[in-house]
Amino acid sequence: MRIGELAARAGTTTRTLRYYESRGLLPARRGENGYRTYDEDDLRLLRQIRTLQDFGFDLEETRPFVECLRAGHPEGDSCPASLVVYRRKLAELDTLIEQLTSVRAQVAAQLARAEAAVPGGPEPKCELGGHG
């Protein structure tokens, strides 16, 4: 298939595909007519890249998965280098979850403090701008 068809089937743009090609993630094969040619394996590569990016992986982090697919593994994540990336991403996510949990606790404490400051009292008036 040609680049336009591949882009449409993968839900991306030809510009993105050319970028992936320049980064070595997508093969740069050309037919006798000079047009880029792709097959179902290339579509699988693109779907793997897009899925990983949807999970928060940056483009370079997808490389081991692409290489694993190219090596003939059906899922692209059963190679040692792919497993390393998965483990590293999980560690990053665990750190982010810890940070967000801490921030959430701080916000909850601030809310509780603010609510306790006006028990049964009148609602505070918030005025924006001048008196009118």
GUSE-837946 format. One record per residue (C-alpha): y negated, z, x; residue number from 1; residue in one letter. Coordinates in steps of 0.05 Angstrom, whole numbers. Layout:
// GUSE-837946
<<Y; Z; X>; NUM; 'A'>
...
END
This chain:
// GUSE-837946
<<0; 0; 0>; 1; 'M'>
<<-72; -9; 22>; 2; 'R'>
<<-122; 45; 34>; 3; 'I'>
<<-155; 41; -35>; 4; 'G'>
<<-89; 50; -71>; 5; 'E'>
<<-69; 108; -26>; 6; 'L'>
<<-136; 142; -37>; 7; 'A'>
<<-130; 134; -112>; 8; 'A'>
<<-58; 160; -114>; 9; 'R'>
<<-76; 219; -69>; 10; 'A'>
<<-139; 236; -108>; 11; 'G'>
<<-185; 228; -49>; 12; 'T'>
<<-232; 176; -19>; 13; 'T'>
<<-221; 120; 31>; 14; 'T'>
<<-274; 154; 75>; 15; 'R'>
<<-231; 217; 77>; 16; 'T'>
<<-170; 176; 95>; 17; 'L'>
<<-207; 143; 152>; 18; 'R'>
<<-229; 211; 176>; 19; 'Y'>
<<-157; 237; 175>; 20; 'Y'>
<<-137; 175; 213>; 21; 'E'>
<<-191; 188; 266>; 22; 'S'>
<<-164; 260; 273>; 23; 'R'>
<<-93; 235; 283>; 24; 'G'>
<<-67; 265; 218>; 25; 'L'>
<<-55; 198; 184>; 26; 'L'>
<<-22; 140; 220>; 27; 'P'>
<<-65; 80; 236>; 28; 'A'>
<<-19; 21; 220>; 29; 'R'>
<<-46; -47; 205>; 30; 'R'>
<<-13; -107; 174>; 31; 'G'>
<<-16; -178; 201>; 32; 'E'>
<<-78; -189; 158>; 33; 'N'>
<<-113; -131; 194>; 34; 'G'>
<<-114; -85; 133>; 35; 'Y'>
<<-90; -13; 139>; 36; 'R'>
<<-21; -4; 108>; 37; 'T'>
<<10; 59; 82>; 38; 'Y'>
<<75; 81; 49>; 39; 'D'>
<<103; 138; 7>; 40; 'E'>
<<112; 181; 69>; 41; 'D'>
<<37; 176; 81>; 42; 'D'>
<<25; 197; 9>; 43; 'L'>
<<69; 258; 21>; 44; 'R'>
<<29; 275; 84>; 45; 'L'>
<<-36; 272; 44>; 46; 'L'>
<<-8; 315; -12>; 47; 'R'>
<<13; 367; 40>; 48; 'Q'>
<<-56; 367; 72>; 49; 'I'>
<<-91; 373; 5>; 50; 'R'>
<<-45; 429; -19>; 51; 'T'>
<<-57; 469; 44>; 52; 'L'>
<<-132; 457; 40>; 53; 'Q'>
<<-131; 482; -32>; 54; 'D'>
<<-99; 546; -4>; 55; 'F'>
<<-157; 554; 45>; 56; 'G'>
<<-127; 522; 107>; 57; 'F'>
<<-176; 483; 149>; 58; 'D'>
<<-159; 412; 169>; 59; 'L'>
<<-135; 429; 238>; 60; 'E'>
<<-88; 483; 210>; 61; 'E'>
<<-52; 428; 171>; 62; 'T'>
<<-32; 391; 235>; 63; 'R'>
<<34; 429; 247>; 64; 'P'>
<<55; 415; 175>; 65; 'F'>
<<39; 341; 183>; 66; 'V'>
<<77; 338; 248>; 67; 'E'>
<<136; 373; 215>; 68; 'C'>
<<138; 322; 159>; 69; 'L'>
<<134; 265; 210>; 70; 'R'>
<<193; 296; 247>; 71; 'A'>
<<234; 287; 184>; 72; 'G'>
<<233; 356; 152>; 73; 'H'>
<<227; 347; 77>; 74; 'P'>
<<175; 401; 63>; 75; 'E'>
<<134; 403; 127>; 76; 'G'>
<<134; 478; 131>; 77; 'D'>
<<203; 492; 160>; 78; 'S'>
<<183; 480; 233>; 79; 'C'>
<<166; 538; 280>; 80; 'P'>
<<93; 516; 288>; 81; 'A'>
<<84; 514; 212>; 82; 'S'>
<<112; 584; 206>; 83; 'L'>
<<62; 609; 259>; 84; 'V'>
<<4; 580; 218>; 85; 'V'>
<<31; 612; 154>; 86; 'Y'>
<<36; 680; 188>; 87; 'R'>
<<-34; 674; 217>; 88; 'R'>
<<-63; 653; 149>; 89; 'K'>
<<-28; 712; 115>; 90; 'L'>
<<-59; 760; 166>; 91; 'A'>
<<-128; 730; 153>; 92; 'E'>
<<-118; 737; 78>; 93; 'L'>
<<-95; 810; 86>; 94; 'D'>
<<-158; 825; 126>; 95; 'T'>
<<-202; 792; 72>; 96; 'L'>
<<-167; 831; 17>; 97; 'I'>
<<-179; 896; 55>; 98; 'E'>
<<-253; 879; 64>; 99; 'Q'>
<<-261; 860; -9>; 100; 'L'>
<<-225; 923; -31>; 101; 'T'>
<<-273; 965; 11>; 102; 'S'>
<<-334; 929; -17>; 103; 'V'>
<<-308; 937; -88>; 104; 'R'>
<<-299; 1012; -77>; 105; 'A'>
<<-371; 1017; -52>; 106; 'Q'>
<<-398; 979; -112>; 107; 'V'>
<<-357; 1022; -159>; 108; 'A'>
<<-384; 1085; -126>; 109; 'A'>
<<-455; 1060; -132>; 110; 'Q'>
<<-445; 1044; -205>; 111; 'L'>
<<-415; 1113; -219>; 112; 'A'>
<<-474; 1146; -182>; 113; 'R'>
<<-524; 1104; -221>; 114; 'A'>
<<-491; 1119; -288>; 115; 'E'>
<<-488; 1194; -273>; 116; 'A'>
<<-563; 1195; -258>; 117; 'A'>
<<-580; 1183; -331>; 118; 'V'>
<<-530; 1221; -374>; 119; 'P'>
<<-555; 1222; -445>; 120; 'G'>
<<-625; 1207; -422>; 121; 'G'>
<<-667; 1149; -443>; 122; 'P'>
<<-651; 1081; -418>; 123; 'E'>
<<-694; 1066; -358>; 124; 'P'>
<<-747; 1013; -370>; 125; 'K'>
<<-747; 955; -323>; 126; 'C'>
<<-810; 915; -323>; 127; 'E'>
<<-820; 850; -287>; 128; 'L'>
<<-890; 827; -272>; 129; 'G'>
<<-954; 860; -297>; 130; 'G'>
<<-968; 900; -359>; 131; 'H'>
<<-976; 858; -421>; 132; 'G'>
END
